[in-house]
Amino acid sequence: MRKMNKTMIYGMLTALFALASCMGNGNPVSLSDLEGEWNVVELAGQSVNTKQQPFIGFDTREMRVYGYGGCNRLMGSFEWSDESARMVMDKLASTMMACPDMEQEKALSHALSLTKKVKRGDTDQILLCDSLNQPLAKLNRRCFMMPLSDLQGIWDVVKVNGEVLPDSMENRPFFSLDITEKTLSGNAGCNQMNGKFKTLEKPSNSLVFLPISSTRMTCPNIETEFEVLAALKEVTTFGMLPNGHVGLFAAGSVQVLELAKRKN
């Protein structure tokens, strides 16, 4: 009985703490604060645990919401009131793919349909709450939106598929992007590479690399080069990461490359 009571008390305290996080009087969230993309890290107080990271993106210029639920792509519009940080997302649609486990995606869709308020959480974090200030979802900043023109220049590859490239690498992969000509050139870690890229009308941060050609030398760290070239083929979007670097993302919100702009 004591064990049961402790469990019940702990659960009640957890719920009250979560509720307080939506009822707090922290700094209000503005529409401009929403701009960009957010990873969904909690739903109804439960941690999101999946290889295909769900995320939500807010395009505040067109008042459009989009994202990925773990299986299907989400899209629609949202309404916003700056005075009360009130949000309505009750007109969302999604693709219709079937996946082995759809429960988490259903929970996300349900949370979005009930969202009425947005509160600020910890650093680079927001909370989606219902009309009674009960928390529905916790979102961590994935990336900020940035104009394509900001990609102009030379970029060093610092991470590939989440793995940090060691500083001891003799030939660190890098590439230069020419936004006017929409071309890519650089070194994948061993060989010179050249190619082109394109953007799509939607989403506004789309980025797709066309087939890339390269020289054919053999080097000790050729595996890293293979990973870089494979990652570039998968890229669908880009964004500014909270640390100031640029992330290149594949379908399903997976970050495949992290880039640092080379200083002149």
C-alpha positions in Angstrom: 0.0 0.0 0.0 2.8 2.4 0.9 4.5 1.6 -2.4 1.3 2.3 -4.3 0.7 5.6 -2.4 4.3 6.7 -3.2 3.7 5.9 -6.9 0.4 7.8 -6.9 2.0 10.8 -5.2 4.9 10.8 -7.5 2.6 10.7 -10.5 0.5 13.5 -9.2 3.5 15.7 -8.5 4.8 15.0 -12.0 1.5 16.0 -13.5 1.3 19.1 -11.4 4.8 20.1 -12.4 4.0 19.7 -16.0 0.8 21.7 -15.6 2.7 24.5 -13.9 5.1 24.6 -16.8 2.1 25.7 -19.0 0.7 28.0 -16.4 3.9 29.8 -15.6 4.3 33.5 -16.1 7.5 33.3 -18.2 8.4 35.5 -21.1 5.6 35.4 -23.7 6.1 33.7 -27.0 5.8 35.9 -30.1 5.0 34.9 -33.6 8.6 35.6 -34.7 9.8 33.2 -31.9 8.0 30.4 -33.6 9.7 30.8 -37.0 11.7 27.7 -37.9 11.6 24.0 -37.1 11.2 22.2 -33.8 11.8 18.6 -32.8 8.9 17.0 -30.8 10.6 15.5 -27.7 7.6 14.9 -25.4 4.0 14.0 -26.0 1.6 14.0 -23.0 4.5 13.9 -20.7 6.1 10.9 -22.4 9.5 11.1 -24.1 9.4 10.7 -27.8 11.7 7.7 -28.7 12.0 7.0 -32.4 14.7 6.8 -35.1 12.5 8.9 -37.3 12.4 12.2 -35.3 9.0 14.0 -35.5 9.3 17.7 -36.0 7.0 20.7 -36.6 7.9 23.7 -38.8 6.3 27.2 -38.7 6.4 29.5 -41.7 5.3 32.7 -40.1 5.3 34.7 -43.4 2.6 32.4 -45.0 1.1 31.3 -41.6 1.8 27.7 -42.7 2.7 24.7 -40.5 4.4 21.6 -41.8 6.3 18.7 -40.4 6.8 15.0 -40.0 5.0 12.7 -37.6 7.4 9.7 -37.8 5.7 8.2 -40.8 3.8 10.8 -42.7 4.4 14.4 -43.7 2.1 17.0 -42.1 0.9 20.3 -43.7 -1.6 23.0 -43.2 -2.1 26.5 -41.8 -2.4 28.0 -38.3 -3.9 31.1 -36.7 -2.1 33.2 -34.1 -2.8 36.0 -31.7 0.2 37.8 -30.3 -1.7 39.2 -27.3 -2.4 35.9 -25.7 0.0 33.6 -27.6 -3.1 31.8 -28.8 -2.7 29.3 -31.6 -5.1 27.2 -33.6 -4.0 24.3 -35.8 -7.3 22.5 -36.6 -7.0 22.2 -40.4 -4.0 19.9 -40.8 -3.6 17.3 -43.5 -1.1 14.5 -43.9 0.1 11.9 -46.4 -1.5 8.5 -46.0 1.4 6.0 -45.6 1.0 3.1 -43.2 3.9 2.2 -40.9 4.3 -0.6 -38.3 3.8 1.8 -35.3 1.4 4.7 -35.8 0.5 5.4 -32.1 3.0 8.2 -31.6 2.1 9.9 -34.8 -1.6 9.7 -33.9 -0.7 11.2 -30.5 1.1 14.1 -32.2 -1.9 14.8 -34.5 -4.2 14.7 -31.6 -2.0 17.2 -29.6 -1.8 19.6 -32.5 -5.5 19.6 -33.0 -6.0 20.5 -29.3 -3.3 23.2 -29.2 -4.6 26.6 -28.1 -1.7 28.2 -26.4 2.1 28.3 -26.7 4.4 28.8 -23.7 8.1 29.3 -23.4 10.0 26.4 -21.8 13.7 26.1 -21.2 16.3 27.6 -23.6 15.3 27.0 -27.2 12.2 25.2 -26.1 8.4 25.8 -26.3 5.3 24.0 -24.9 2.1 23.4 -26.7 -0.9 23.6 -24.3 -4.6 23.1 -24.5 -7.3 25.6 -23.6 -7.0 24.6 -19.9 -3.2 25.2 -19.9 -2.5 21.5 -19.8 0.7 20.5 -21.6 0.3 18.6 -24.8 3.8 18.6 -26.3 7.3 19.8 -25.6 9.3 21.0 -28.6 13.1 21.7 -28.8 14.5 24.0 -31.4 15.7 22.1 -34.4 16.8 25.0 -36.6 16.1 28.6 -37.5 14.9 29.5 -41.0 17.5 31.2 -43.1 17.5 32.7 -46.6 19.2 30.7 -49.3 21.6 33.6 -49.9 23.2 32.9 -46.5 24.5 29.6 -47.9 26.9 31.5 -50.2 30.5 30.7 -49.4 32.8 27.9 -48.2 31.6 25.4 -45.6 33.7 22.9 -43.6 31.9 19.6 -42.8 32.1 19.2 -39.0 29.7 16.3 -38.5 28.5 13.4 -40.7 25.4 11.5 -39.6 25.9 12.8 -36.1 29.6 11.8 -35.8 32.1 14.6 -35.2 35.0 14.6 -37.7 38.3 14.6 -35.8 40.5 17.7 -35.9 43.4 15.5 -36.8 42.0 14.7 -40.3 44.5 15.6 -42.9 41.9 16.6 -45.5 38.7 17.8 -43.9 35.7 17.7 -46.3 34.5 21.1 -47.4 32.5 22.6 -50.2 31.7 26.0 -51.7 28.2 27.0 -52.7 27.5 29.5 -55.4 23.9 30.6 -54.9 23.6 32.5 -58.2 24.8 29.7 -60.4 23.5 27.0 -58.0 26.7 25.0 -58.1 28.7 23.1 -55.6 32.5 22.5 -55.6 35.0 21.3 -53.1 36.7 18.2 -51.6 34.8 15.3 -50.0 37.9 14.3 -48.0 40.0 12.8 -50.7 38.6 13.7 -54.1 37.6 16.9 -55.8 33.8 17.1 -56.3 31.5 19.3 -58.5 27.8 19.4 -58.9 24.6 21.5 -59.0 21.7 21.9 -56.6 18.1 23.1 -56.9 15.4 24.4 -54.5 11.7 23.6 -54.5 8.8 26.1 -54.1 7.9 24.4 -50.8 9.1 24.2 -48.2 10.9 27.5 -48.3 14.1 25.9 -46.9 14.3 23.1 -49.5 17.7 22.1 -50.9 18.3 19.2 -53.3 21.7 18.3 -54.6 21.8 16.9 -58.2 24.2 14.1 -59.1 27.7 15.0 -58.0 30.9 14.0 -59.9 34.3 13.5 -58.4 37.8 12.4 -59.1 38.8 8.8 -58.4 41.9 8.9 -56.2 42.2 6.4 -53.2 43.1 7.8 -49.8 43.3 6.4 -46.2 40.1 8.0 -45.0 38.0 7.2 -48.1 35.1 5.9 -45.9 34.5 9.4 -44.7 34.3 10.6 -48.3 31.7 7.9 -49.1 29.6 9.0 -46.2 29.8 12.7 -47.2 28.8 12.0 -50.8 26.0 9.6 -49.7 24.7 12.3 -47.2 24.6 15.0 -49.9 22.4 12.7 -52.0 19.8 12.5 -49.2 19.6 16.3 -48.4 16.1 17.8 -48.7 16.2 20.9 -46.4 18.6 23.2 -44.6 18.5 25.5 -41.5 20.6 27.4 -39.0 21.3 25.3 -35.9 21.1 26.9 -32.4 25.0 26.8 -32.3 25.3 29.0 -35.4 26.3 26.1 -37.7 24.1 25.0 -40.6 22.3 21.7 -40.6 21.5 19.7 -43.8 18.5 17.4 -43.3 17.3 14.3 -45.1 13.7 13.2 -45.4 12.2 12.3 -42.0 14.0 15.2 -40.3 17.3 13.3 -40.0 20.3 15.6 -39.8 22.9 14.2 -42.1 25.5 17.0 -42.2 26.6 19.8 -39.9 28.5 22.7 -41.5 30.6 25.5 -40.2 31.2 28.5 -42.4 34.9 29.1 -43.2 36.2 32.5 -42.0 37.8 34.7 -44.6 
